[in-house]
Amino acid sequence: MKRKYRNPPIEEALVEFRFVPGQEWDLTIPGKLHQHDAIKAQYPGKPRTQKVFLEAELQAGPGHPPNLAVHEGVGRVQLVDERGNHLISLGVCLT
């Protein structure tokens, strides 16, 4: 008998696909994928972007105010369902 929870636990699945190294990232790929009928049916929400930070540098010293520099990488695009509970995240692999 399967247990039924009053407040079921959060479930999450993560799948990562990596493609042939050396291929240049094309910023039109997320839009092309979102136009595919099966993807658009499951993820009809407005695509959103997610910033990716590559590096943060803090410089501080006696007699000098602290200086913070943040270097951004290429962002990721997220395709979301109507409720915002499920998403596909697309972007450049940094490793």
PyMOL commands that place a pseudoatom at each C-alpha (Angstrom):
pseudoatom trace, name=CA, resn=MET, resi=1, chain=A, elem=C, hetatm=0, pos=[0.000, 0.000, 0.000]
pseudoatom trace, name=CA, resn=LYS, resi=2, chain=A, elem=C, hetatm=0, pos=[1.410, 3.360, -1.028]
pseudoatom trace, name=CA, resn=ARG, resi=3, chain=A, elem=C, hetatm=0, pos=[1.668, 5.942, 1.750]
pseudoatom trace, name=CA, resn=LYS, resi=4, chain=A, elem=C, hetatm=0, pos=[-0.260, 9.156, 1.138]
pseudoatom trace, name=CA, resn=TYR, resi=5, chain=A, elem=C, hetatm=0, pos=[1.250, 12.231, 2.777]
pseudoatom trace, name=CA, resn=ARG, resi=6, chain=A, elem=C, hetatm=0, pos=[-0.773, 15.182, 3.970]
pseudoatom trace, name=CA, resn=ASN, resi=7, chain=A, elem=C, hetatm=0, pos=[2.053, 17.463, 2.807]
pseudoatom trace, name=CA, resn=PRO, resi=8, chain=A, elem=C, hetatm=0, pos=[4.044, 15.415, 0.292]
pseudoatom trace, name=CA, resn=PRO, resi=9, chain=A, elem=C, hetatm=0, pos=[7.811, 15.963, 0.106]
pseudoatom trace, name=CA, resn=ILE, resi=10, chain=A, elem=C, hetatm=0, pos=[9.300, 18.118, -2.615]
pseudoatom trace, name=CA, resn=GLU, resi=11, chain=A, elem=C, hetatm=0, pos=[10.449, 16.106, -5.609]
pseudoatom trace, name=CA, resn=GLU, resi=12, chain=A, elem=C, hetatm=0, pos=[13.124, 17.284, -7.978]
pseudoatom trace, name=CA, resn=ALA, resi=13, chain=A, elem=C, hetatm=0, pos=[14.848, 15.754, -10.964]
pseudoatom trace, name=CA, resn=LEU, resi=14, chain=A, elem=C, hetatm=0, pos=[17.860, 17.122, -12.760]
pseudoatom trace, name=CA, resn=VAL, resi=15, chain=A, elem=C, hetatm=0, pos=[19.007, 15.882, -16.146]
pseudoatom trace, name=CA, resn=GLU, resi=16, chain=A, elem=C, hetatm=0, pos=[22.010, 17.333, -17.915]
pseudoatom trace, name=CA, resn=PHE, resi=17, chain=A, elem=C, hetatm=0, pos=[22.824, 16.804, -21.575]
pseudoatom trace, name=CA, resn=ARG, resi=18, chain=A, elem=C, hetatm=0, pos=[26.270, 17.657, -22.891]
pseudoatom trace, name=CA, resn=PHE, resi=19, chain=A, elem=C, hetatm=0, pos=[26.976, 17.858, -26.573]
pseudoatom trace, name=CA, resn=VAL, resi=20, chain=A, elem=C, hetatm=0, pos=[30.084, 17.537, -28.709]
pseudoatom trace, name=CA, resn=PRO, resi=21, chain=A, elem=C, hetatm=0, pos=[32.853, 19.782, -27.363]
pseudoatom trace, name=CA, resn=GLY, resi=22, chain=A, elem=C, hetatm=0, pos=[34.074, 22.528, -29.631]
pseudoatom trace, name=CA, resn=GLN, resi=23, chain=A, elem=C, hetatm=0, pos=[30.719, 23.495, -31.061]
pseudoatom trace, name=CA, resn=GLU, resi=24, chain=A, elem=C, hetatm=0, pos=[30.120, 27.204, -30.660]
pseudoatom trace, name=CA, resn=TRP, resi=25, chain=A, elem=C, hetatm=0, pos=[27.111, 28.237, -28.543]
pseudoatom trace, name=CA, resn=ASP, resi=26, chain=A, elem=C, hetatm=0, pos=[24.394, 29.837, -30.627]
pseudoatom trace, name=CA, resn=LEU, resi=27, chain=A, elem=C, hetatm=0, pos=[22.125, 32.213, -28.693]
pseudoatom trace, name=CA, resn=THR, resi=28, chain=A, elem=C, hetatm=0, pos=[19.199, 31.253, -30.949]
pseudoatom trace, name=CA, resn=ILE, resi=29, chain=A, elem=C, hetatm=0, pos=[19.170, 27.633, -29.695]
pseudoatom trace, name=CA, resn=PRO, resi=30, chain=A, elem=C, hetatm=0, pos=[16.789, 28.239, -26.735]
pseudoatom trace, name=CA, resn=GLY, resi=31, chain=A, elem=C, hetatm=0, pos=[14.296, 30.027, -29.009]
pseudoatom trace, name=CA, resn=LYS, resi=32, chain=A, elem=C, hetatm=0, pos=[14.462, 27.257, -31.597]
pseudoatom trace, name=CA, resn=LEU, resi=33, chain=A, elem=C, hetatm=0, pos=[13.872, 24.623, -28.918]
pseudoatom trace, name=CA, resn=HIS, resi=34, chain=A, elem=C, hetatm=0, pos=[10.958, 26.579, -27.430]
pseudoatom trace, name=CA, resn=GLN, resi=35, chain=A, elem=C, hetatm=0, pos=[9.244, 26.664, -30.841]
pseudoatom trace, name=CA, resn=HIS, resi=36, chain=A, elem=C, hetatm=0, pos=[9.199, 22.835, -31.019]
pseudoatom trace, name=CA, resn=ASP, resi=37, chain=A, elem=C, hetatm=0, pos=[5.546, 21.755, -30.644]
pseudoatom trace, name=CA, resn=ALA, resi=38, chain=A, elem=C, hetatm=0, pos=[6.157, 19.208, -27.851]
pseudoatom trace, name=CA, resn=ILE, resi=39, chain=A, elem=C, hetatm=0, pos=[8.284, 21.616, -25.804]
pseudoatom trace, name=CA, resn=LYS, resi=40, chain=A, elem=C, hetatm=0, pos=[5.947, 24.573, -26.295]
pseudoatom trace, name=CA, resn=ALA, resi=41, chain=A, elem=C, hetatm=0, pos=[2.971, 22.428, -25.196]
pseudoatom trace, name=CA, resn=GLN, resi=42, chain=A, elem=C, hetatm=0, pos=[4.686, 21.430, -21.919]
pseudoatom trace, name=CA, resn=TYR, resi=43, chain=A, elem=C, hetatm=0, pos=[6.485, 24.745, -21.265]
pseudoatom trace, name=CA, resn=PRO, resi=44, chain=A, elem=C, hetatm=0, pos=[4.201, 27.491, -22.597]
pseudoatom trace, name=CA, resn=GLY, resi=45, chain=A, elem=C, hetatm=0, pos=[5.305, 30.136, -20.078]
pseudoatom trace, name=CA, resn=LYS, resi=46, chain=A, elem=C, hetatm=0, pos=[7.347, 33.160, -21.063]
pseudoatom trace, name=CA, resn=PRO, resi=47, chain=A, elem=C, hetatm=0, pos=[11.042, 32.209, -21.264]
pseudoatom trace, name=CA, resn=ARG, resi=48, chain=A, elem=C, hetatm=0, pos=[13.170, 33.912, -18.629]
pseudoatom trace, name=CA, resn=THR, resi=49, chain=A, elem=C, hetatm=0, pos=[16.878, 34.523, -18.253]
pseudoatom trace, name=CA, resn=GLN, resi=50, chain=A, elem=C, hetatm=0, pos=[19.151, 33.537, -15.404]
pseudoatom trace, name=CA, resn=LYS, resi=51, chain=A, elem=C, hetatm=0, pos=[22.418, 35.414, -14.889]
pseudoatom trace, name=CA, resn=VAL, resi=52, chain=A, elem=C, hetatm=0, pos=[25.575, 33.358, -14.511]
pseudoatom trace, name=CA, resn=PHE, resi=53, chain=A, elem=C, hetatm=0, pos=[28.457, 34.839, -12.543]
pseudoatom trace, name=CA, resn=LEU, resi=54, chain=A, elem=C, hetatm=0, pos=[31.916, 33.574, -13.386]
pseudoatom trace, name=CA, resn=GLU, resi=55, chain=A, elem=C, hetatm=0, pos=[33.945, 35.476, -10.852]
pseudoatom trace, name=CA, resn=ALA, resi=56, chain=A, elem=C, hetatm=0, pos=[33.701, 37.957, -8.012]
pseudoatom trace, name=CA, resn=GLU, resi=57, chain=A, elem=C, hetatm=0, pos=[36.746, 39.863, -6.789]
pseudoatom trace, name=CA, resn=LEU, resi=58, chain=A, elem=C, hetatm=0, pos=[36.987, 41.929, -3.608]
pseudoatom trace, name=CA, resn=GLN, resi=59, chain=A, elem=C, hetatm=0, pos=[39.906, 44.289, -3.131]
pseudoatom trace, name=CA, resn=ALA, resi=60, chain=A, elem=C, hetatm=0, pos=[40.426, 45.971, 0.201]
pseudoatom trace, name=CA, resn=GLY, resi=61, chain=A, elem=C, hetatm=0, pos=[43.387, 47.512, 1.923]
pseudoatom trace, name=CA, resn=PRO, resi=62, chain=A, elem=C, hetatm=0, pos=[44.339, 49.994, 4.603]
pseudoatom trace, name=CA, resn=GLY, resi=63, chain=A, elem=C, hetatm=0, pos=[43.316, 53.515, 3.644]
pseudoatom trace, name=CA, resn=HIS, resi=64, chain=A, elem=C, hetatm=0, pos=[41.346, 52.395, 0.559]
pseudoatom trace, name=CA, resn=PRO, resi=65, chain=A, elem=C, hetatm=0, pos=[37.600, 51.769, 0.325]
pseudoatom trace, name=CA, resn=PRO, resi=66, chain=A, elem=C, hetatm=0, pos=[36.654, 48.196, -0.599]
pseudoatom trace, name=CA, resn=ASN, resi=67, chain=A, elem=C, hetatm=0, pos=[36.179, 47.570, -4.296]
pseudoatom trace, name=CA, resn=LEU, resi=68, chain=A, elem=C, hetatm=0, pos=[33.983, 44.731, -5.590]
pseudoatom trace, name=CA, resn=ALA, resi=69, chain=A, elem=C, hetatm=0, pos=[34.162, 43.576, -9.213]
pseudoatom trace, name=CA, resn=VAL, resi=70, chain=A, elem=C, hetatm=0, pos=[31.752, 40.979, -10.604]
pseudoatom trace, name=CA, resn=HIS, resi=71, chain=A, elem=C, hetatm=0, pos=[32.306, 39.312, -13.972]
pseudoatom trace, name=CA, resn=GLU, resi=72, chain=A, elem=C, hetatm=0, pos=[29.237, 37.846, -15.656]
pseudoatom trace, name=CA, resn=GLY, resi=73, chain=A, elem=C, hetatm=0, pos=[29.232, 34.900, -18.011]
pseudoatom trace, name=CA, resn=VAL, resi=74, chain=A, elem=C, hetatm=0, pos=[26.757, 34.057, -20.737]
pseudoatom trace, name=CA, resn=GLY, resi=75, chain=A, elem=C, hetatm=0, pos=[23.315, 33.762, -19.138]
pseudoatom trace, name=CA, resn=ARG, resi=76, chain=A, elem=C, hetatm=0, pos=[21.028, 30.753, -19.217]
pseudoatom trace, name=CA, resn=VAL, resi=77, chain=A, elem=C, hetatm=0, pos=[17.507, 30.678, -20.645]
pseudoatom trace, name=CA, resn=GLN, resi=78, chain=A, elem=C, hetatm=0, pos=[14.770, 28.927, -18.702]
pseudoatom trace, name=CA, resn=LEU, resi=79, chain=A, elem=C, hetatm=0, pos=[11.636, 27.558, -20.371]
pseudoatom trace, name=CA, resn=VAL, resi=80, chain=A, elem=C, hetatm=0, pos=[8.871, 27.261, -17.765]
pseudoatom trace, name=CA, resn=ASP, resi=81, chain=A, elem=C, hetatm=0, pos=[5.471, 25.621, -17.453]
pseudoatom trace, name=CA, resn=GLU, resi=82, chain=A, elem=C, hetatm=0, pos=[2.293, 27.605, -16.705]
pseudoatom trace, name=CA, resn=ARG, resi=83, chain=A, elem=C, hetatm=0, pos=[2.639, 27.300, -12.912]
pseudoatom trace, name=CA, resn=GLY, resi=84, chain=A, elem=C, hetatm=0, pos=[6.404, 27.854, -12.854]
pseudoatom trace, name=CA, resn=ASN, resi=85, chain=A, elem=C, hetatm=0, pos=[7.021, 24.503, -11.135]
pseudoatom trace, name=CA, resn=HIS, resi=86, chain=A, elem=C, hetatm=0, pos=[8.879, 22.794, -13.979]
pseudoatom trace, name=CA, resn=LEU, resi=87, chain=A, elem=C, hetatm=0, pos=[11.601, 24.199, -16.168]
pseudoatom trace, name=CA, resn=ILE, resi=88, chain=A, elem=C, hetatm=0, pos=[14.217, 23.472, -18.766]
pseudoatom trace, name=CA, resn=SER, resi=89, chain=A, elem=C, hetatm=0, pos=[17.416, 25.459, -18.321]
pseudoatom trace, name=CA, resn=LEU, resi=90, chain=A, elem=C, hetatm=0, pos=[19.630, 25.967, -21.379]
pseudoatom trace, name=CA, resn=GLY, resi=91, chain=A, elem=C, hetatm=0, pos=[23.077, 27.498, -21.561]
pseudoatom trace, name=CA, resn=VAL, resi=92, chain=A, elem=C, hetatm=0, pos=[26.764, 27.098, -22.166]
pseudoatom trace, name=CA, resn=CYS, resi=93, chain=A, elem=C, hetatm=0, pos=[28.537, 24.397, -20.158]
pseudoatom trace, name=CA, resn=LEU, resi=94, chain=A, elem=C, hetatm=0, pos=[31.199, 26.174, -18.087]
pseudoatom trace, name=CA, resn=THR, resi=95, chain=A, elem=C, hetatm=0, pos=[33.236, 23.120, -17.167]
for i in range(1, 95): cmd.bond("trace and resi %d" % i, "trace and resi %d" % (i + 1))
show_as sticks, trace
zoom trace
